[in-house]
C-alpha cells in the first residue's frame, strides 16, 4: 500500500509546474540593464522609422 500524498505536493515536484505568484522572478542586474538597452534601442528605431516614413509618405 502506498502512503497517502497530499494534493499539490506531487505537482510541486514536476519540472514544468507553474511557480506561485507570490515568488517574484529575480533577474540579474546585467540582464535587466541589457533588456532596458535593447527595448530603448527598439523604441528609438521605431520612432525614427515613423518620422522618416511620415516625411516621405507624400512623395
Backbone as a printed PyTorch tensor [residue, N CA C, xyz], in Angstrom:
tensor([[[  0.8400,  -1.1820,   0.0000],
         [  0.0000,   0.0000,   0.0000],
         [  0.8900,   1.2510,   0.0000]],

        [[  0.5650,   2.2160,  -0.8580],
         [  1.3750,   3.4210,  -0.9520],
         [  0.9260,   4.4350,   0.0930]],

        [[  1.8480,   5.2280,   0.6170],
         [  1.4550,   6.2410,   1.5970],
         [  0.6030,   7.3290,   0.9380]],

        [[ -0.2530,   7.9290,   1.7150],
         [ -1.1320,   8.9690,   1.2010],
         [ -0.3300,  10.2300,   0.8920]],

        [[ -0.5490,  10.7840,  -0.2870],
         [  0.1390,  12.0080,  -0.7070],
         [ -0.8820,  13.1270,  -0.7040]],

        [[ -0.5150,  14.2220,  -0.0380],
         [ -1.4330,  15.3630,  -0.0090],
         [ -1.5770,  15.9570,  -1.4050]],

        [[ -2.7440,  16.4740,  -1.7410],
         [ -2.9100,  17.0980,  -3.0600],
         [ -2.0010,  18.3170,  -3.2090]],

        [[ -1.3340,  18.3890,  -4.3320],
         [ -0.4600,  19.5230,  -4.6000],
         [  1.0080,  19.2500,  -4.3330]],

        [[  1.3320,  18.2770,  -3.5180],
         [  2.7450,  18.0200,  -3.2290],
         [  3.4230,  17.3770,  -4.4300]],

        [[  2.7440,  16.4980,  -5.1220],
         [  3.3330,  15.8710,  -6.2990],
         [  3.4540,  16.8810,  -7.4400]],

        [[  2.4960,  17.7630,  -7.5740],
         [  2.5190,  18.7570,  -8.6390],
         [  3.6880,  19.7150,  -8.4610]],

        [[  4.0440,  20.0190,  -7.2380],
         [  5.1250,  20.9630,  -6.9800],
         [  6.4730,  20.4050,  -7.4150]],

        [[  6.5910,  19.0820,  -7.5160],
         [  7.8630,  18.4790,  -7.8970],
         [  8.0110,  18.3190,  -9.4000]],

        [[  6.9940,  18.5900, -10.1780],
         [  7.0930,  18.4570, -11.6250],
         [  8.0010,  19.5560, -12.1680]],

        [[  8.8020,  19.2500, -13.1710],
         [  9.7230,  20.2660, -13.6880],
         [  9.0070,  21.4290, -14.3780]],

        [[  7.8500,  21.1900, -14.9580],
         [  7.1550,  22.2570, -15.6600],
         [  6.0580,  22.9030, -14.8470]],

        [[  6.0680,  22.6780, -13.5550],
         [  4.9970,  23.2290, -12.7170],
         [  5.0980,  24.7490, -12.6660]],

        [[  3.9750,  25.3850, -12.6190],
         [  3.9270,  26.8420, -12.5790],
         [  4.3270,  27.3120, -11.1890]],

        [[  5.1660,  28.3400, -11.1550],
         [  5.5920,  28.8780,  -9.8570],
         [  4.4670,  29.7000,  -9.2530]],

        [[  4.3740,  29.7160,  -7.9620],
         [  3.3560,  30.5610,  -7.3170],
         [  3.6210,  32.0340,  -7.5980]],

        [[  2.5600,  32.8080,  -7.6570],
         [  2.7040,  34.2270,  -7.9880],
         [  3.3400,  35.0220,  -6.8570]],

        [[  3.3750,  34.4670,  -5.6530],
         [  3.9360,  35.2080,  -4.5340],
         [  5.4590,  35.2930,  -4.6060]],

        [[  6.0840,  34.4170,  -5.3830],
         [  7.5430,  34.4390,  -5.5050],
         [  7.9300,  35.2380,  -6.7390]],

        [[  8.5500,  36.4070,  -6.5830],
         [  8.9400,  37.1970,  -7.7590],
         [ 10.1260,  36.5500,  -8.4660]],

        [[ 10.1590,  36.6790,  -9.7860],
         [ 11.2780,  36.1540, -10.5530],
         [ 12.4250,  37.1520, -10.4460]],

        [[ 13.5530,  36.7070,  -9.9190],
         [ 14.7020,  37.5940,  -9.7400],
         [ 15.6220,  37.4830, -10.9470]],

        [[ 15.7490,  38.5910, -11.6720],
         [ 16.6900,  38.6310, -12.7770],
         [ 17.9680,  39.2970, -12.2870]],

        [[ 19.0540,  38.9210, -12.9070],
         [ 20.3110,  39.5560, -12.5310],
         [ 20.3220,  40.9990, -13.0210]],

        [[ 21.1700,  41.7960, -12.4110],
         [ 21.2460,  43.2170, -12.7570],
         [ 21.6800,  43.4000, -14.2050]],

        [[ 22.6220,  42.5820, -14.6680],
         [ 23.1160,  42.7270, -16.0370],
         [ 22.0400,  42.3990, -17.0490]],

        [[ 21.2050,  41.4110, -16.7570],
         [ 20.1230,  41.0640, -17.6880],
         [ 19.0940,  42.1770, -17.7510]],

        [[ 18.8100,  42.8120, -16.6020],
         [ 17.8530,  43.9210, -16.6120],
         [ 18.3930,  45.1120, -17.3840]],

        [[ 19.6980,  45.3940, -17.2170],
         [ 20.3180,  46.5080, -17.9410],
         [ 20.3000,  46.2310, -19.4410]],

        [[ 20.6590,  45.0090, -19.8370],
         [ 20.6560,  44.6630, -21.2550],
         [ 19.2510,  44.7330, -21.8410]],

        [[ 18.2710,  44.2580, -21.0920],
         [ 16.8900,  44.3200, -21.5670],
         [ 16.4410,  45.7620, -21.7260]],

        [[ 16.8160,  46.6180, -20.7930],
         [ 16.4740,  48.0380, -20.8650],
         [ 17.1090,  48.6850, -22.0910]],

        [[ 18.3680,  48.3720, -22.3560],
         [ 19.0580,  48.9420, -23.5130],
         [ 18.4160,  48.4690, -24.8160]],

        [[ 18.1010,  47.1900, -24.9090],
         [ 17.5110,  46.6570, -26.1390],
         [ 16.1420,  47.2710, -26.3920]],

        [[ 15.3170,  47.3690, -25.3570],
         [ 13.9810,  47.9510, -25.5210],
         [ 14.0960,  49.4250, -25.9160]],

        [[ 15.0270,  50.1550, -25.3080],
         [ 15.2160,  51.5620, -25.6480],
         [ 15.6540,  51.7160, -27.1010]],

        [[ 16.5830,  50.8850, -27.5440],
         [ 17.0370,  50.9560, -28.9350],
         [ 15.9110,  50.6370, -29.9100]],

        [[ 15.1080,  49.6370, -29.5970],
         [ 13.9860,  49.2890, -30.4710],
         [ 12.9760,  50.4240, -30.5580]],

        [[ 12.7030,  51.0750, -29.4390],
         [ 11.7750,  52.2080, -29.4590],
         [ 12.3310,  53.3680, -30.2830]],

        [[ 13.6140,  53.6390, -30.1460],
         [ 14.2190,  54.7210, -30.9290],
         [ 14.1790,  54.4220, -32.4250]],

        [[ 14.4860,  53.1840, -32.8010],
         [ 14.4260,  52.8050, -34.2190],
         [ 13.0000,  52.9390, -34.7390]],

        [[ 12.0270,  52.5280, -33.9510],
         [ 10.6330,  52.6480, -34.3540],
         [ 10.2460,  54.1100, -34.5490]],

        [[ 10.6390,  54.9890, -33.6300],
         [ 10.3110,  56.4070, -33.7540],
         [ 10.9830,  57.0340, -34.9740]],

        [[ 12.2320,  56.6660, -35.2450],
         [ 12.9250,  57.1910, -36.4210],
         [ 12.2170,  56.7330, -37.6910]],

        [[ 11.7950,  55.4860, -37.7320],
         [ 11.0620,  54.9930, -38.8940],
         [  9.7460,  55.7290, -39.0860]],

        [[  9.0360,  55.9750, -38.0020],
         [  7.7680,  56.6940, -38.0990],
         [  7.9940,  58.1000, -38.6430]],

        [[  8.9940,  58.8020, -38.1370],
         [  9.2740,  60.1610, -38.6080],
         [  9.7180,  60.1300, -40.0700]],

        [[ 10.5960,  59.2120, -40.4170],
         [ 11.0980,  59.1270, -41.7880],
         [  9.9800,  58.8130, -42.7750]],

        [[  9.1910,  57.8160, -42.4530],
         [  8.0920,  57.4470, -43.3500],
         [  7.0230,  58.5150, -43.3850]],

        [[  6.8230,  59.2210, -42.2960],
         [  5.8460,  60.3030, -42.2750],
         [  6.2370,  61.4650, -43.1620]],

        [[  7.5330,  61.7590, -43.2230],
         [  8.0020,  62.8690, -44.0570],
         [  7.9760,  62.5150, -45.5210]],

        [[  8.2300,  61.2470, -45.8470],
         [  8.3320,  60.8210, -47.2430],
         [  7.0860,  60.1010, -47.7310]],

        [[  6.0070,  60.1800, -46.9960],
         [  4.7980,  59.4530, -47.3940],
         [  4.1250,  60.1030, -48.5900]],

        [[  4.2230,  61.4360, -48.7150],
         [  3.5210,  62.1160, -49.7900],
         [  4.2530,  62.1530, -51.1070]],

        [[  5.5080,  61.6890, -51.1310],
         [  6.2880,  61.7900, -52.3690],
         [  6.3180,  60.4890, -53.1200]]])
